[in-house]
Amino acid sequence: MQIDAFITLKYKIMGKDQHVVPNGDKWAVKGAGNEKYTKIVDTQKQAIDIAREIAKNQQSELVIHKKDGTIRDKDSFGNDPRNIKG
């Protein structure tokens, strides 16, 4: 199933930040505050691609973690308070 179809069919909840986190020797996508993972995949890249599409769809933030759990990178797809136009 393509990533877009997966997201369109299953994950239309607005506004939850999406985290890419290690899960043993795999990687997982997890919505902020959720107890369960949205998706578990083999590579971090796969998880990032899925989480990015969900974050874009929800206009939320993508948070990518390293293997040790610390934050590697963030990307905002919603109302970024740091993006002030004057």
Secondary structure in CASP SS format (residue, H / E / C, confidence):
PFRMAT SS
TARGET T0000
AUTHOR 0000-0000-0000
METHOD secondary structure of the structure
MODEL  1
M C 1.00
Q C 1.00
I H 1.00
D H 1.00
A H 1.00
F H 1.00
I H 1.00
T H 1.00
L H 1.00
K H 1.00
Y C 1.00
K C 1.00
I C 1.00
M C 1.00
G C 1.00
K C 1.00
D C 1.00
Q E 1.00
H E 1.00
V E 1.00
V E 1.00
P E 1.00
N E 1.00
G C 1.00
D C 1.00
K E 1.00
W E 1.00
A E 1.00
V E 1.00
K E 1.00
G E 1.00
A C 1.00
G C 1.00
N C 1.00
E C 1.00
K C 1.00
Y C 1.00
T C 1.00
K E 1.00
I E 1.00
V E 1.00
D C 1.00
T C 1.00
Q H 1.00
K H 1.00
Q H 1.00
A H 1.00
I H 1.00
D H 1.00
I H 1.00
A H 1.00
R H 1.00
E H 1.00
I H 1.00
A H 1.00
K H 1.00
N H 1.00
Q H 1.00
Q C 1.00
S C 1.00
E E 1.00
L E 1.00
V E 1.00
I E 1.00
H E 1.00
K C 1.00
K C 1.00
D C 1.00
G C 1.00
T C 1.00
I E 1.00
R E 1.00
D E 1.00
K E 1.00
D E 1.00
S E 1.00
F C 1.00
G C 1.00
N C 1.00
D C 1.00
P C 1.00
R C 1.00
N C 1.00
I C 1.00
K C 1.00
G C 1.00
END
